[in-house]
Amino acid sequence: MTESLKARVREKLLRQITEDGCDPGFEADTDDPRLISLAADLAALDEAAEDDPVVEDLATRYWVP
């Protein structure tokens, strides 16, 4: 069974956070606007249901197939 879109988006966001030099469990107490945005998007994704339009929006924004 393939991963859900939500799981793939979450994986991509965590990878982006790690590539930007942060621990995936970081608190958004940084001044870096990119990390703040990634943290906010990850929080929104975690609160969204599988079929929530926010999942599709984030997939499009982060180019997740």
N, C-alpha and C positions, 0 to 999 in steps of 0.2 A: 504494500500500500504506500502511495506517495504521501509526502508531508502536505499538510494543509497550507493554504496561502498564508494564513496568519503565522504559522510556524516558520515558514520561509522568510517572511518579512522580519520576524523577531530575530532570526539568525543573522540576517543582513544588518540589522541595526546594531546588534551586539558586535558583529565583526567591524563595523564602521567605528564604533566607540573604541575597540581595542586597537585598530589601526591608527586612530588619532592619539594613541598613547595613554589611554585611561583603562582602569580596571572596569569591567562591565558592571560591577556593583557600586560604582562611584555615586556619590551624592553630587547633585548639580550645584556645587558651591564654587564653580569656576567662573572666570570672566569670559571664557571662550564661547562666543555665540553659537558656533557649530555644535559643541558638546551640549550646550543648553537645549538646543533644538532637537538633537538626537535623544536626549533624556526625556523631553516632553513628548516626542513622538512614540518612544518606547512605552511611556506611561499610558498614553492614549490607546496604544495597541493592546496593552495588558488589560485594560478595562473594556475593550470592545469584544462583542460576540463574534463568532466565526463569520457570520453573514452580514456583519455591520459594514456599511459603505466606507467607513474610515479605513478598514483593512485594504480595500481596493485602492483607495486614495494613496495610502502609504506605499503600497506595492508599485503604483505608478510613479510616485515621487522618487523612490529608491531603486527603480528599474529591476524589480523582482519578477522573473518569469512565472 
